Amino acid sequence: MSLRPPFQIPGSPNWYYEINRKRRSLKTAHKAAALRLFNEIKRQYLAGKLLVLSGECPVTLGDFWDEYEEWASVNRPRHTYNADMLALKQLLDICGKTIRLDRLGKKDADKIITACRKRGLKPNSINNYIRHLRSVFNKSVEWNYLKENPFQGVKELRTEKKPPSFLSRADISRVFLAVKDEDLRRLIMAYLATGRRRVELLSLIWEDIDWQGNRYFIRKSKSHLCKWYPMAPAFKTILQSMPRGNGKIFSRWQHPDTITHNVKKALVQAGFSSMRLHDLRHSFACLFI
């Protein structure tokens, strides 16, 4: 841990200081005021350092929230970042901003589980909060705020495991008959022909299509394996039926959740109310086999 006295940077009239190699503004252009503010910060900093030397953590949940949000907004995929912050909010609602990180434990996770159950959330949703809390607080260990993750040993709720659902060829015909929107029909066909995740398809641009090589390039992937994939004849036919341009191929769909909502609606209309978008991925695998 380190603290750097007030300094100025080119192009800004304000004074700054650094704490643990992170630059922060004192929000004043007057040196005397900057020194007064810094001395108060230094007093609080030294008090916190004594806690560190005694083996305690001076960082509060509110401070950690701010730091993690700044880091995750740049370094985590958007959907992961949203899920992380939602899980953190559950903890913040239970414990408040002022609790120190070293005071957190499994009991707080139990409180979240109880609160979620009272709100009628399903076990899968609650387990998602637990998984993201564990992931978030791995950072508190990496940043040397804590020696171990306070939520590492939290057990997830038991859920009923169902076999994967998938559409047969006859089922797919029923879905297509129920879908009147041509763009949506093409999108569903693209899922069935590629087995891609929704963000992967949504991020596809025309420049990612190699017509001669019969392949396409995935830039965004959950496994971060950005590479070329062979293009099935069915997928190529879908693309050839669409007006070519620049930028996104499926440009009408601006957000992954919109895709989920529309595909789910189509499945319900076709008589498959228990199925979801991800089951199109299962369907691709079964058809491929």
C-alpha positions, -999 to +999 in steps of 0.1 A: +000+000+000+013+035-009+003+071-009+017+098-032+015+136-022-005+161-043+007+168-078-006+183-110-008+169-145-005+187-178-037+201-192-056+201-159-058+229-132-068+204-105-045+187-080-043+149-078-029+123-054-022+086-058-033+058-035-020+023-042-009+035-076-044+048-085-046+084-094-075+103-078-085+140-082-087+163-051-111+184-072-094+217-064-070+240-083-057+256-051-025+241-036-033+250+000-068+234-002-053+204-019-027+199+009-055+202+036-076+176+018-046+153+014-036+155+050-070+144+060-068+115+035-034+107+048-047+105+084-075+081+073-051+061+052-026+056+081-055+045+104-065+020+078-029+008+074-028+000+111-057-023+105-037-040+077-007-045+099-029-061+125-043-085+100-076-068+094-091-053+062-100-016+062-118-018+028-156-015+030-181-032+008-190+002-007-153+009-016-149-025-031-181-020-051-167+012-067-133-004-075-148-036-089-174-018-110-146+003-125-125-027-133-153-050-145-169-025-168-137-025-189-125-061-184-156-083-182-181-091-210-212-069-208-235-097-197-210-110-172-205-075-158-243-071-154-246-104-136-217-096-113-231-062-103-266-077-098-251-103-074-231-076-056-263-056-052-280-085-034-251-085-009-252-047-006-289-047+002-283-072+030-251-059+045-249-022+036-219-002+022-201+003+054-194-033+064-157-042+061-148-070+037-132-091+065-166-092+082-183-109+053-190-147+055-212-176+046-239-163+069-244-133+046-248-157+016-275-175+036-293-142+042-293-136+004-307-171-002-334-165+023-343-131+009-344-145-026-366-174-016-391-150+001-393-131-032-401-164-050-369-167-071-361-201-085-331-221-073-313-216-106-315-178-103-303-179-066-274-202-076-265-178-103-261-151-076-239-174-055-216-183-085-212-146-094-205-136-058-177-162-056-163-149-089-164-113-078-147-120-045-119-139-061-108-103-070-107-093-033-081-121-028-062-111-059-061-075-048-048-086-014-078-073+005-086-108+019-067-139+024-095-161+012-128-158-006-156-154+020-181-172-003-159-200-015-176-228+005-212-216+000-233-246-012-256-240-041-293-251-039-303-284-052-321-282-086-340-307-106-318-317-135-337-323-167-324-339-199-316-313-227-346-304-248-343-303-286-364-300-317-368-328-342-369-320-379-408-322-377-407-298-348-386-274-367-411-273-395-438-265-369-418-236-356-412-221-391-449-223-399-457-204-367-431-176-374-444-150-398-415-126-393-390-133-421-360-118-402-369-139-371-372-170-392-338-164-407-323-159-372-338-191-359-325-210-389-291-195-383-291-208-347-301-243-359-275-243-387-246-231-365-253-240-329-238-206-319-247-186-287-268-155-291-240-130-285-218-148-310-245-146-338-254-110-328-218-099-331-213-114-366-204-088-393-204-093-431-166-090-431-165-122-410-178-143-438-153-160-461-175-170-491-148-187-510-135-207-481-170-216-468-162-204-433-170-176-408-151-159-380-163-156-344-149-126-326-169-128-294-171-162-276-177-173-241-146-195-243-126-166-259-117-189-288-119-163-316-113-183-348-127-194-381-154-221-382-166-241-412-199-228-427-226-253-431-245-252-465-277-243-446-261-213-430-246-202-463-280-204-479-295-182-451-268-156-456-272-156-494-309-149-490-302-117-471-293-083-485-255-078-480-240-047-465-215-036-440-214-041-403-236-065-384-254-092-403-284-094-380-285-057-375-322-055-366-315-072-332-297-047-310-297-066-277-294-103-268-324-102-245-346-091-274-336-122-293-344-144-263-378-128-260-387-132-296-375-167-300-393-178-269-425-162-282-421-181-314-416-214-296-447-208-275-468-201-306-455-233-321-466-253-291-432-257-274-437-235-243-412-254-222-384-247-246-360-218-247-334-202-270-306-223-257-325-254-268-318-244-304-282-251-296-291-286-283-312-291-315-282-282-336-261-308-318-287-335-322-292-327-359-254-327-364-251-362-348 
